Amino acid sequence: MSVVKKYVAYLLSFFSGLQLSFAQSTIIPVETLHNALVLQVNAEKDVTIIYFGRRLSDRAEYDKIPSQLKQIGDYTGLLNSIYTPSGSRNLVEPAITVTHADGNNSLDLRYISHTLSKIDNDVSLLAVLLKDPVYNFEVTLYFKSYYQSDVMEQWSMIRHTEKANVMLQKYASANLYLKAGSYWLNQYHGDWAKEMQPEISKLTHGIKTLDSKLGTRANLFQPSVFMISLDKSSSEDEGSVLFGALEWSGNFRVDLEVDNLENLRIIAGVNNYASPYTLQPNESFTTPAFLYTFSDKGKGDASRKFHRWARDYKLLDGKGSRLTLLNNWESTYFDFNETKLAALLKDTKKLGVDLFLLDDGWFANKYPRNGDHAGLGDWQENKNKLPNGISSLVKQAQNEGVKFGIWIEPEMVNPKSELYEKHPDWVIKQTKRDEYYFRNQLVLDLSNPLVQDFVYKVVDSLFIKNAGIAYIKWDCNAVIYNAYSAHLTNQSHFYIEYVRGLYKVLAKIRAKYPKVPMMLCSGGGGRVDYAALQYFTEFWPSDNTDPLERIFMQWEYSYFYPAITSSNHVTDWGKQPIKFRTDVAMMGKLGFDIVVSKLSGNDLLYCQQAIALYNDIKQVIWQGDQYRLSDPRENSVASVLYVNQEKTRGVVFNYLVNNRYDQGSKSPLLLKGLDPVKKYSVKEINLYPGTTSSLT
Ligand code: DGJ
């Protein structure tokens, strides 16, 4: 009882009028190490959420929840539905809306059965089957819980055996229900070179929607990741906070509705914008997973839960290693040839990184890729720039003792290309309307199996013809305008089939090349999500590599994605010295995109020493726990600590982010995440040649 009282702020139970029939209710708790989501099946077989938050120590107390908090005013009995149907009793934002085979728009979903299976010691799967009492229409809700990391993946599978097709108008992945005095949304917005800008607001009654309708690089203006703090905006180490994210690389939609009982309804899934889905009898529609975790110890704890889960379960090769590299994009752009590249391969070795990454501009002959106006889609080596082909570059790299990686953007096409000339019907466009371009290019129709095969072969042929390619940078620079597929008969399936087609290609690539590192790039950081990160080892957060800007961006990305996923390159953006730039890039997966030959003797020496040092500490950064010590948005100092799992080694990165008079840390930065019983020695590392540490 006392425990129940303690967490009463998060207790939920709703009664419509006098329908109180606990005796016949079934309680289904889904517990992880610290949290619980508790479902109730009432006498009418409605399945509702009666509790979400910190796990109670006595499981039996969940049964008592419904009698602890009575909120009158839910006229429907469905405000806390586990998957709110529309067209019957419901009056609020639905999770699912359908038009049945007979044209009727009503849906009711009642409990039929549930199964709880243990996948292993850490992972469990709850499946709850719901059916409409009137129509042969069912939904199975899945809750995959990861015990140690307190993470949940939730999705649904929709099916029917009606006499004809059913139209799914809305088909969310998950529907949550939170209880607090107020709800504080931390959302993100952005644009090219301005990704992951946070914005905090108090949610008011009504619906706030986070969404994307861009089709590809769907995160350009807004990613699906968000935080909800309960009662007050959470800090790094305090507050109750939910982190959410949709595992989907296309259009998404997250509805956040504060209802008339002051509770927060969260409905997350694929965006139904222009996408009513026709479901045939016996066909199943499986939604992507909505991913979430909850912490009552602030944002830092929630982020470490996501990181652990990602490395253990989701991210491709999450426990593996990564390659440091030298990229040529900013040092040459499209202007290179074999002689220049030979010098860059030598520079790669001289610098001491693992790999040389050849960027855009190496392909196309009829319309050479000498700028971003032409050539995209024609993936043959440009004979003028590379008369001896990629294979000779791979060999040269091997001779230099470095690996070789290559840039591609296989989902895209320039109208000025042979690919476009040969296969205009492979291109997404409205044939009766003017073409409209994003970076002078269009998107290929990945809903078409022929295009899927083409894109797969772009990658496969590179590997076959050039054995030894050790890294791929997969770019995606355009959004989808004029959405139309010449292949699909049903255009309203287009946005979904595009993403499914993309995943089919990526799955096929990974079946043949399971671990070759691939960077997910999207004209900067327009694409990352956890569905894509099953196929990619890392992502490109932004084309903006000004280290000052990167401190802020990497800070925000790091709430959701572990450091090992973040490709950070040292470039010539920004005014800071090479040491500052390199330190910032070391907070993830280090790379360089600079003209090595123009570095001063000391700058080069510094970089070489920094790379050697990075090789020594990178495991702590990639696999350690991340603690944010000083927030650059609140202080003039940014400070981040990574501590290894054994708590024997840690690395702290500190930056002054405000150069105004008398800025700095006013009091000592307190370290976190260390073992109080252990004794640690502190040493300043990564010093610039000729300088000495101020720590004695
Ligand atoms: C956009 C990427 O973000 C850059 O790093 C670079 O690869 C260019 N595309 C090449 O066109």
Residues whose N, C-alpha, C, O or C-beta is under 5 A from the ligand:
A	BS01	DGJ	W329 D359 D360 D475 C521 G523 G524 D543
